[in-house]
Amino acid sequence: MKKIILPLIAGLLAFAATAPRAHAQSQKDADTYAKNKKPDNATTGDYHVAGGVSSNAVDLKNVNKKALKGFARTFKNPETVQWYKDANGFIAYCTINGIKNRSNYDKKGNWLYSMRSYGEKQLPTDIRGQVKRVYYDFTISGVQEILVDDKKIYLVYMRDDTVCQTVRITEDEMDVIASYHQ
């Protein structure tokens, strides 16, 4: 399991550190959506459907039953739900109280990891305090919370007048994993 999880976390962190934070839509993309087709670089709601994921949602009857049951136990009263199939299994996207959630399952329906995306106000008070004590002049622009093997990892995206950076917070450490000068 560790052979799968550690590279997965490293890949997620690398992707999250380099992923753009906004998705602009051209008129061509809007026209494509209007025709009920999705462009190659598909966006579903505000969710970016990243490499290896089909741009078409999967019907629930094609999703592993174990994954569906696990999802239902974890996510109570989701506002929107979209399922996708990729080479490794299934991905569920949902929104609950304005917080975007993503949960990945293997082909057998076993849960692999989950991610939540939200703003500064939803960040737990102790984590926010830990970040603000060190980076008091920075504005928090977004947060990704990753849950894997019952461990939480926070990626806090922040900026000041000259620097954009991503800070990773785990149980016992906080470090900068990406920093860009504007």
C-alpha positions in Angstrom: 0.0 0.0 0.0 2.8 2.4 0.8 4.3 1.7 -2.6 1.1 3.2 -4.1 0.3 5.9 -1.6 3.7 7.7 -1.4 4.1 8.2 -5.2 0.4 9.2 -5.3 0.9 11.9 -2.6 4.1 13.1 -4.3 2.3 13.3 -7.7 -0.7 15.1 -6.1 1.6 17.6 -4.4 3.5 18.3 -7.6 0.3 18.7 -9.5 -1.3 21.0 -6.9 1.8 23.1 -6.7 1.9 23.7 -10.4 -1.8 23.6 -11.3 -3.4 26.9 -12.3 -5.9 28.2 -9.8 -8.5 29.5 -12.3 -10.0 28.1 -15.5 -10.8 30.7 -18.2 -13.3 29.8 -20.8 -13.0 31.0 -24.4 -16.0 31.6 -26.6 -15.1 28.4 -28.5 -15.2 26.4 -25.3 -18.5 28.0 -24.4 -19.9 27.1 -27.8 -18.6 23.5 -27.4 -20.4 23.2 -24.1 -23.5 24.6 -25.6 -23.5 21.8 -28.1 -23.3 19.3 -25.2 -19.8 18.3 -26.0 -16.8 18.8 -23.8 -13.5 20.0 -25.1 -10.3 17.9 -24.6 -9.4 20.0 -21.6 -12.8 19.6 -20.0 -14.1 21.4 -17.0 -17.1 20.1 -15.1 -18.5 22.9 -13.0 -15.4 24.3 -11.5 -13.7 20.9 -11.4 -10.8 20.5 -13.7 -10.8 17.0 -15.2 -7.0 16.3 -15.2 -4.9 13.9 -17.3 -6.0 10.3 -17.6 -9.6 11.0 -16.7 -12.2 10.7 -19.4 -13.9 14.0 -20.2 -17.3 12.2 -20.0 -19.1 11.5 -16.8 -19.9 7.8 -16.1 -23.4 6.7 -15.4 -23.9 5.3 -11.9 -24.7 1.8 -13.2 -21.1 1.7 -14.5 -19.5 2.6 -11.1 -18.3 -0.1 -8.7 -21.0 -0.8 -6.1 -18.5 -0.8 -3.3 -17.2 2.6 -4.3 -20.8 3.9 -4.4 -21.5 2.6 -0.9 -18.3 4.1 0.5 -19.1 7.4 -1.1 -22.6 7.4 0.4 -21.2 6.7 3.9 -18.6 9.5 3.6 -20.5 12.2 1.9 -23.9 13.1 3.4 -26.3 15.2 1.3 -24.0 16.2 -1.5 -25.4 19.1 -3.7 -23.9 17.8 -6.9 -22.2 14.5 -7.8 -20.3 13.5 -10.9 -18.5 10.2 -11.4 -15.6 9.5 -13.8 -13.7 6.4 -14.7 -9.9 6.5 -15.3 -7.2 3.9 -15.8 -6.9 3.3 -12.0 -10.6 3.2 -11.0 -13.2 5.8 -10.3 -13.3 9.4 -9.2 -16.3 11.1 -7.6 -16.7 14.9 -7.5 -19.3 16.5 -5.3 -20.0 19.8 -3.6 -21.2 20.1 0.0 -21.9 23.5 1.6 -19.8 25.2 -1.1 -16.8 22.9 -0.5 -15.6 20.9 -3.5 -14.8 17.3 -2.8 -13.0 14.7 -4.8 -12.7 11.0 -3.8 -10.7 8.4 -5.7 -11.4 4.6 -5.6 -9.5 1.7 -7.2 -11.1 -0.6 -9.7 -12.4 -2.9 -6.9 -14.1 0.1 -5.2 -11.6 0.5 -2.4 -11.1 4.1 -1.3 -7.6 5.5 -2.1 -7.7 9.2 -1.1 -9.9 12.3 -0.9 -9.3 16.0 -1.5 -11.4 19.0 -0.5 -10.9 22.5 -1.9 -12.1 25.6 -0.1 -11.3 29.1 1.1 -9.6 30.6 4.1 -12.8 30.8 6.1 -13.3 27.0 6.0 -9.7 26.3 7.1 -9.6 24.9 10.6 -8.8 27.6 13.2 -5.6 25.9 14.5 -4.2 25.4 11.0 -5.0 28.9 10.0 -3.4 30.2 13.2 -0.2 28.2 12.5 0.1 29.6 9.0 -0.8 33.2 9.9 1.8 33.2 12.8 4.6 32.7 10.2 3.1 34.3 7.1 1.1 37.2 8.6 1.6 39.5 5.6 0.2 36.9 3.2 -3.4 36.5 1.9 -4.7 32.9 1.8 -6.2 32.4 -1.7 -7.3 28.8 -1.3 -6.7 25.5 0.4 -6.6 21.9 -0.6 -7.0 19.3 2.1 -5.9 15.8 1.2 -6.9 12.8 3.3 -4.9 9.6 2.7 -4.4 6.7 5.1 -6.2 8.7 7.8 -3.6 11.5 7.5 -4.5 15.0 6.6 -2.2 17.2 4.4 -3.1 20.8 3.9 -1.8 22.7 0.8 -2.4 26.4 1.5 -2.1 28.8 -1.5 -1.1 32.3 -0.5 0.4 35.5 -1.8 1.7 38.9 -0.8 2.7 41.9 -3.0 5.6 40.0 -4.6 5.4 36.3 -3.9 2.9 33.5 -4.6 3.6 30.3 -2.6 2.2 27.0 -1.5 2.7 25.8 2.0 2.3 22.2 3.0 1.1 21.4 6.5 1.2 17.9 7.9 0.8 16.6 11.4 4.2 17.8 12.6 5.7 20.2 10.0 5.0 23.1 7.8 7.1 23.9 4.7 7.0 25.8 1.5 6.7 23.5 -1.5 6.4 26.1 -4.2 7.3 29.8 -4.4 7.0 32.2 -7.4 7.9 35.8 -7.6 5.3 38.0 -9.4 
